[in-house]
Amino acid sequence: MSKNVLISFIALAVLIASAGIYLFTGKTQKSVICTQEAKVCPDGSTVSRVAPECEFAACAPKEDTLVDFGKWDDKSLNDFIESSKGDKNIGDRIEHISLGFIGTPYQGNTLIGSKDVPEKLVISLGGVDCSTMADYVLAMVFADSAEDFPWKLKDVRYESGQIAFTKRNHFFSQWIKNNSNYLSDISDSFAGSICATKELNRKKEGGYWIDGIQPFNQNICYVPRNASFESKLKSGDIIGFHTSSIGLDVTHMGIISIKDNETYLIHASSKYNKVIEEKLSEYLKRNPWSDGLIIARSLI
């Protein structure tokens, strides 16, 4: 090859590179032009390519994250999240995602973190309890994709999105308050609602319900179980079953689905060992310990 031809070839290669990364794959030297050097993640960090076909490494929160997608893989979870976007009403999206959890095994104590153990971001879609299911549902509803899901979960589960045991939303009323960009507590809009300030996390006999979390005062409103409320509930409402026990606000939670003028509850049941759907009236009849409902509704 002459010197002039070599210089021309180098110049052409530089010109191509300026438009993107020019890659060759296989014996036929098939070209792929990647026009983006790096991808920006939700926290502002960047990730590089991990494959010659222009694929990027996955974004993930910097903190330790443990992931079990259960019956889903990356693609099917992404498709499931996308499937709810056709519903313009956020309440309908919440219902849609919740129905997808029916049959999921009940599993408590999946989260990792305590006053002595560093908190980790746990995604355990293969087994849920009533509160982790609510976390996952709300995060999926507002996630743009499966890759965005862990970031939304971080915002939903923790105050200000800070992964720490002391920042986790341990109480339902606290969860609603710290997710005020997604939800609103509408309990006080129901006729006959009762409101009072309650100290959470301190037991009647002394000590804490959750070690490592200081007791705090919370204004709590609930709708008594004997009030007329079913006709005002909507699909996608997230409800907590209020308790009069000292130091607690609710002892169970679930999501409302309205079908054929009947009000159903979708919830992770320890009794049936899985996520089920049943009439709200039947659940209340079977559980007389709850004196009413705390009701959260999506803002849109």
C-alpha positions as CSV (number, residue, x, y, z in Angstrom):
1,M,0.0,0.0,0.0
2,S,1.4,3.4,-1.0
3,K,1.9,6.1,1.6
4,N,-0.8,8.4,0.0
5,V,-3.4,5.5,0.0
6,L,-2.6,4.7,3.7
7,I,-3.1,8.4,4.7
8,S,-6.4,8.5,2.8
9,F,-7.6,5.3,4.5
10,I,-6.7,6.8,8.0
11,A,-8.5,10.0,7.2
12,L,-11.7,8.1,6.1
13,A,-11.6,6.0,9.3
14,V,-11.3,9.2,11.4
15,L,-14.3,10.7,9.5
16,I,-16.4,7.6,10.2
17,A,-15.4,7.6,13.9
18,S,-16.5,11.2,14.3
19,A,-20.1,10.2,13.5
20,G,-20.1,7.3,16.0
21,I,-18.3,4.1,17.0
22,Y,-17.8,1.9,13.9
23,L,-17.7,-1.7,14.9
24,F,-17.2,-4.9,12.8
25,T,-18.8,-8.2,13.8
26,G,-18.5,-11.6,12.2
27,K,-16.5,-12.6,9.1
28,T,-18.7,-10.5,6.8
29,Q,-17.6,-7.4,8.7
30,K,-21.2,-6.2,9.2
31,S,-21.0,-2.6,10.5
32,V,-22.9,-1.2,13.5
33,I,-22.8,2.5,14.2
34,C,-23.2,3.5,17.9
35,T,-23.9,7.2,18.2
36,Q,-23.9,7.5,22.0
37,E,-20.7,7.1,24.0
38,A,-22.4,6.5,27.4
39,K,-25.8,6.3,29.0
40,V,-26.8,8.6,31.8
41,C,-28.6,6.8,34.7
42,P,-31.3,8.3,36.9
43,D,-28.8,9.4,39.6
44,G,-26.6,11.2,37.1
45,S,-24.0,8.5,36.9
46,T,-23.1,6.9,33.5
47,V,-22.6,3.4,32.2
48,S,-20.5,2.2,29.3
49,R,-21.2,-0.4,26.6
50,V,-20.7,-4.1,27.4
51,A,-21.4,-5.6,24.0
52,P,-20.3,-4.7,20.4
53,E,-24.0,-4.5,19.4
54,C,-24.2,-1.1,21.3
55,E,-25.8,-2.6,24.4
56,F,-25.1,-0.7,27.7
57,A,-24.5,-2.1,31.1
58,A,-27.7,-1.9,33.3
59,C,-28.2,1.1,35.5
60,A,-28.5,0.2,39.2
61,P,-28.6,2.1,42.5
62,K,-25.1,2.4,43.9
63,E,-26.2,0.8,47.2
64,D,-26.2,-3.0,47.5
65,T,-29.3,-4.4,45.6
66,L,-30.7,-7.9,45.9
67,V,-32.9,-8.9,43.0
68,D,-35.4,-11.7,42.5
69,F,-37.9,-11.0,39.7
70,G,-39.9,-14.2,40.5
71,K,-42.0,-15.3,37.6
72,W,-40.7,-12.5,35.4
73,D,-37.4,-11.9,33.6
74,D,-36.1,-8.6,32.4
75,K,-38.2,-8.6,29.2
76,S,-41.4,-10.0,30.6
77,L,-41.2,-7.5,33.5
78,N,-40.6,-4.7,31.1
79,D,-43.6,-5.8,29.0
80,F,-45.8,-6.1,32.2
81,I,-44.9,-2.6,33.2
82,E,-45.6,-1.3,29.7
83,S,-49.0,-3.1,29.6
84,S,-50.4,-0.8,32.3
85,K,-49.5,2.4,30.4
86,G,-52.7,2.1,28.3
87,D,-54.7,3.1,31.3
88,K,-54.7,6.9,31.6
89,N,-56.1,6.8,35.1
90,I,-53.4,6.0,37.7
91,G,-55.9,4.1,39.9
92,D,-56.7,1.8,37.0
93,R,-52.9,1.2,36.5
94,I,-52.5,0.4,40.2
95,E,-55.4,-2.1,39.9
96,H,-53.9,-3.6,36.7
97,I,-50.5,-4.2,38.2
98,S,-52.0,-5.5,41.5
99,L,-54.0,-8.2,39.5
100,G,-50.7,-9.4,38.1
101,F,-49.5,-10.4,41.6
102,I,-52.5,-12.7,42.2
103,G,-51.1,-16.2,43.1
104,T,-47.7,-14.8,44.1
105,P,-46.5,-16.7,47.3
106,Y,-46.8,-14.9,50.6
107,Q,-43.4,-14.3,52.1
108,G,-42.7,-12.1,55.1
109,N,-39.4,-10.7,56.3
110,T,-37.8,-10.4,52.9
111,L,-36.3,-7.0,53.6
112,I,-32.7,-6.7,54.9
113,G,-31.8,-4.1,57.4
114,S,-32.1,-3.4,61.2
115,K,-30.5,-1.2,63.8
116,D,-27.5,-3.5,63.6
117,V,-27.6,-4.7,60.0
118,P,-26.9,-2.3,57.0
119,E,-30.0,-1.8,54.8
120,K,-30.1,-3.3,51.3
121,L,-32.5,-2.5,48.5
122,V,-34.4,-5.8,48.2
123,I,-36.5,-6.7,45.2
124,S,-38.3,-9.9,45.9
125,L,-41.1,-10.4,43.4
126,G,-41.1,-14.1,44.0
127,G,-42.6,-13.7,47.5
128,V,-44.4,-10.7,49.0
129,D,-46.2,-9.5,52.1
130,C,-48.8,-6.8,52.2
131,S,-46.4,-3.9,52.5
132,T,-43.7,-5.0,50.0
133,M,-46.4,-5.8,47.5
134,A,-47.7,-2.2,47.8
135,D,-44.1,-1.0,47.3
136,Y,-43.7,-3.0,44.2
137,V,-47.1,-2.1,42.7
138,L,-46.6,1.7,43.2
139,A,-43.0,1.6,41.9
140,M,-44.1,-0.4,38.8
141,V,-46.9,2.0,38.0
142,F,-44.6,5.0,37.9
143,A,-41.6,3.3,36.4
144,D,-40.8,3.9,32.7
145,S,-39.3,0.4,32.3
146,A,-37.9,-2.6,34.1
147,E,-34.6,-0.8,34.4
148,D,-36.2,2.2,35.9
149,F,-38.2,0.1,38.4
150,P,-35.4,-0.2,41.1
151,W,-35.1,3.6,41.1
152,K,-38.8,4.1,41.6
153,L,-38.8,1.4,44.3
154,K,-36.1,3.3,46.2
155,D,-38.2,6.4,46.1
156,V,-41.4,4.6,47.2
157,R,-39.9,2.5,50.1
158,Y,-37.6,5.1,51.6
159,E,-38.0,8.7,52.8
160,S,-36.3,11.0,50.2
161,G,-35.1,7.8,48.4
162,Q,-32.3,7.2,51.0
163,I,-31.6,3.5,51.4
164,A,-31.3,3.3,55.2
165,F,-33.2,1.4,57.9
166,T,-34.1,4.6,59.7
167,K,-35.5,6.1,56.4
168,R,-37.6,3.0,55.5
169,N,-41.4,3.7,55.7
170,H,-42.2,1.2,58.5
171,F,-45.8,2.5,59.0
172,F,-48.6,2.9,56.5
173,S,-49.5,6.5,57.4
174,Q,-45.8,7.3,57.1
175,W,-45.6,5.6,53.7
176,I,-48.5,7.7,52.4
177,K,-47.0,10.9,53.8
178,N,-43.6,10.2,52.2
179,N,-45.2,9.3,48.9
180,S,-47.2,12.5,48.7
181,N,-46.0,13.0,45.1
182,Y,-47.9,9.8,44.2
183,L,-50.7,9.5,46.8
184,S,-53.0,11.4,49.0
185,D,-54.7,10.3,52.3
186,I,-58.4,10.9,51.6
187,S,-59.7,9.3,54.8
188,D,-60.9,12.6,56.3
189,S,-63.1,13.2,53.3
190,F,-65.5,10.4,54.3
191,A,-68.5,11.1,56.5
192,G,-67.9,10.0,60.1
193,S,-64.1,9.8,59.8
194,I,-62.1,10.0,63.0
195,C,-58.8,11.9,63.3
196,A,-56.3,12.0,66.1
197,T,-52.6,12.3,66.8
198,K,-51.1,9.0,67.7
199,E,-47.6,8.1,68.9
200,L,-46.3,5.3,66.7
201,N,-43.8,2.6,67.6
202,R,-44.1,2.7,71.4
203,K,-45.7,-0.4,73.0
204,K,-48.2,-0.1,75.8
205,E,-46.0,-2.1,78.1
206,G,-42.9,-0.2,77.1
207,G,-40.3,-0.8,74.5
208,Y,-40.6,-0.4,70.7
209,W,-42.4,-2.3,68.0
210,I,-39.4,-1.8,65.8
211,D,-36.0,-1.5,67.5
212,G,-33.8,1.2,66.2
213,I,-36.7,3.5,65.2
214,Q,-37.6,6.4,67.6
215,P,-41.3,6.8,68.4
216,F,-42.9,9.7,66.6
217,N,-46.3,11.5,66.5
218,Q,-48.5,11.1,63.5
219,N,-51.8,12.6,62.7
220,I,-54.1,9.7,61.6
221,C,-57.6,9.7,60.2
222,Y,-59.6,6.6,59.5
223,V,-63.1,5.7,58.4
224,P,-64.9,3.5,61.0
225,R,-65.9,0.1,59.7
226,N,-69.6,0.7,60.3
227,A,-69.6,3.9,58.2
228,S,-70.9,3.9,54.6
229,F,-67.7,3.9,52.5
230,E,-67.8,1.1,49.9
231,S,-69.7,3.2,47.3
232,K,-67.0,5.9,47.5
233,L,-64.0,3.6,47.0
234,K,-62.4,3.4,43.6
235,S,-60.2,0.8,41.8
236,G,-56.6,1.4,42.8
237,D,-57.3,2.8,46.2
238,I,-54.7,1.5,48.7
239,I,-56.2,0.8,52.1
240,G,-54.8,0.0,55.5
241,F,-56.8,-1.7,58.2
242,H,-56.7,0.6,61.2
243,T,-56.0,-0.8,64.7
244,S,-56.6,0.7,68.1
245,S,-53.4,-1.0,69.4
246,I,-51.0,1.3,71.1
247,G,-48.1,2.4,68.8
248,L,-49.5,1.0,65.5
249,D,-51.6,2.5,62.8
250,V,-52.6,-0.5,60.7
251,T,-51.9,-4.2,60.8
252,H,-52.7,-5.1,57.2
253,M,-53.1,-3.4,53.8
254,G,-54.3,-4.1,50.3
255,I,-55.6,-2.7,47.1
256,I,-59.2,-2.1,45.9
257,S,-60.7,-3.4,42.7
258,I,-64.2,-2.6,41.7
259,K,-66.0,-5.1,39.4
260,D,-69.7,-5.4,38.6
261,N,-70.5,-3.0,41.4
262,E,-68.7,-5.2,43.9
263,T,-65.7,-4.1,46.0
264,Y,-62.8,-6.5,46.1
265,L,-59.6,-6.5,48.0
266,I,-56.3,-7.7,46.4
267,H,-53.8,-8.5,49.2
268,A,-51.0,-10.8,50.3
269,S,-52.7,-13.2,52.7
270,S,-50.8,-15.0,55.3
271,K,-53.9,-17.1,55.9
272,Y,-54.0,-18.4,52.3
273,N,-50.2,-18.1,51.9
274,K,-50.4,-16.1,48.6
275,V,-51.8,-13.0,47.0
276,I,-55.6,-13.3,46.6
277,E,-58.6,-11.3,45.6
278,E,-61.7,-11.5,47.7
279,K,-64.7,-9.3,48.6
280,L,-63.8,-6.5,51.0
281,S,-67.0,-7.3,53.0
282,E,-65.9,-10.9,53.5
283,Y,-62.4,-9.8,54.7
284,L,-63.9,-7.4,57.2
285,K,-66.3,-10.0,58.5
286,R,-63.5,-12.5,59.0
287,N,-61.3,-9.9,60.7
288,P,-63.3,-8.0,63.4
289,W,-60.1,-6.7,65.0
290,S,-59.9,-3.8,62.6
291,D,-62.0,-0.8,63.6
292,G,-61.8,1.0,60.2
293,L,-59.9,2.0,57.1
294,I,-57.1,4.4,56.2
295,I,-57.6,5.2,52.5
296,A,-54.9,6.5,50.1
297,R,-55.7,7.5,46.5
298,S,-53.5,8.3,43.5
299,L,-53.2,12.0,42.7
300,I,-54.0,11.5,39.0
